[in-house]
């Protein structure tokens, strides 16, 4: 079966634009589920580094843009940052993704002077499955930094901390 990397108008693309435990045809769902067709080596998953984590997995980006470039993805299919809401669950998931990414980079690139964490927003995302880019700089080659720069109102790349602010649940008011 052909793996879908980008969105479009097909029924498969519409199915991939919804939240689900797993979606057929999604390359990241295959990686997260340890599908036999996936040859991606996982850096973080059950049972590798955290035997009790059933929320995320992490692996190397196939086209790295920095000295170290990892992706942390939720095991459940969440299409994009636009699918996240101001809920405790979504906020905790993204916080956990960032923690896993920071831990990996601190272990694998402790001497890197700068780390960057964030997500591409539609239409700039290449795969419709939420994924956190974890980068230990420098960018290689240096021009690739453009892909990981926020574009203001145009969207583009959103830093993880900005996304966490955006989806932070509002405090409950008791009267």
C-alpha positions in Angstrom: 0.0 0.0 0.0 1.2 3.5 -0.9 2.1 5.6 2.2 0.5 9.0 2.3 2.8 11.9 3.2 0.7 14.9 2.3 -2.9 15.8 2.5 -5.3 16.1 -0.4 -8.9 15.5 -1.5 -9.1 11.7 -1.4 -11.2 9.7 1.0 -7.9 8.4 2.5 -6.7 12.0 3.1 -10.0 12.9 4.8 -9.7 9.8 7.1 -6.2 10.8 7.9 -7.4 14.3 8.9 -9.3 12.9 11.8 -8.1 11.7 15.2 -8.0 7.9 15.5 -6.0 5.2 17.3 -4.2 4.3 14.0 -4.9 5.2 10.4 -4.2 2.9 7.5 -1.8 4.4 5.0 -0.2 6.8 7.5 3.6 6.3 7.5 3.9 7.5 11.1 1.1 5.3 12.3 3.1 2.4 10.8 6.2 3.5 12.7 4.4 4.0 16.0 2.7 0.6 15.8 6.0 -1.2 14.9 4.4 -2.4 11.6 6.4 -5.2 9.9 6.8 -2.9 6.8 8.5 -0.2 8.9 12.3 -0.3 9.0 12.6 2.8 11.2 14.8 2.4 14.3 13.1 3.8 17.3 15.1 5.8 19.8 12.3 5.9 22.4 9.3 3.6 22.7 7.9 0.8 24.7 10.0 -1.2 25.8 13.2 0.6 24.8 13.8 3.6 27.1 10.5 3.8 29.0 8.6 0.6 29.4 5.5 2.4 30.8 5.1 5.0 28.0 2.2 4.2 25.7 1.8 7.8 24.4 4.8 8.6 22.1 7.7 7.2 20.2 10.8 8.9 18.8 13.1 8.3 15.9 15.7 10.0 13.6 14.3 12.3 10.9 15.0 10.6 7.5 16.2 14.0 6.1 18.0 15.6 9.0 18.3 19.4 9.0 20.6 19.7 12.0 23.5 18.0 13.8 20.8 15.9 15.6 17.3 15.9 14.3 14.7 13.6 15.9 10.9 13.4 15.6 8.6 12.6 18.6 5.2 11.5 17.5 2.1 10.4 19.4 1.1 6.8 19.0 -2.5 7.8 18.4 -3.1 9.5 15.0 -3.5 13.2 15.6 -3.3 14.9 12.2 -1.8 18.4 12.9 -1.3 21.1 15.5 -4.7 22.4 14.3 -6.3 19.2 15.8 -5.1 20.1 19.3 -7.5 21.9 21.7 -7.3 23.7 25.0 -7.6 20.5 27.1 -5.6 19.0 29.8 -4.9 15.8 27.8 -3.6 17.7 24.7 -1.5 20.0 26.8 0.0 17.1 28.8 0.7 15.2 25.5 2.6 18.0 23.9 4.5 18.7 27.2 5.4 15.0 27.3 6.6 15.1 23.7 8.8 18.0 24.5 10.2 16.3 27.6 11.1 13.2 25.6 12.7 15.3 22.9 14.8 17.3 25.4 15.9 14.1 27.2 17.0 12.5 23.9 19.0 15.6 22.8 20.5 16.1 26.3 21.7 12.5 26.1 22.8 12.3 22.5 24.0 15.9 21.9 25.0 17.3 25.4 27.5 19.7 23.9 25.2 21.3 21.5 24.9 25.0 22.3 21.3 25.3 21.2 18.2 23.1 20.8 15.0 23.9 19.0 11.6 22.2 19.4 8.6 22.8 17.3 6.0 21.8 14.8 5.2 22.7 11.2 1.7 24.1 10.8 -0.5 23.3 7.7 0.1 23.7 4.9 3.8 23.5 5.7 3.7 20.1 7.3 4.9 17.2 5.2 3.1 14.4 7.0 -0.4 14.6 8.4 0.5 13.0 11.8 1.5 15.3 14.6 5.3 15.3 15.0 7.6 17.4 17.1 10.9 18.3 15.5 13.8 18.1 18.0 16.9 19.8 16.7 20.4 20.1 18.2 21.9 22.9 16.2 23.8 23.9 14.1 21.6 23.4 11.1 23.3 21.4 8.3 23.4 23.0 5.8 22.8 26.4 7.4 20.1 27.5 4.9 17.8 24.8 6.4 17.1 27.1 9.3 14.5 28.8 7.1 12.2 25.7 7.4 12.3 26.0 11.2 11.6 29.7 11.5 8.2 31.1 12.6 6.5 33.0 9.8 4.2 35.1 12.0 0.6 35.3 10.6 1.6 32.9 7.7 2.1 30.1 10.2 5.0 27.9 9.2 6.9 26.6 12.2 5.5 27.1 15.7 7.9 26.6 18.6 6.7 24.1 21.1 6.5 26.6 23.9 4.2 28.9 21.8 2.0 25.9 21.0 1.8 25.0 24.7 0.7 28.5 25.5 -1.9 28.3 22.7 -3.4 25.0 24.0 -3.1 25.7 27.7 -6.4 24.9 29.3 -8.2 27.8 30.9 -8.4 27.6 34.7 -11.8 26.5 36.1 -13.7 29.2 37.9 -15.5 28.3 41.1 -18.2 30.6 42.4 
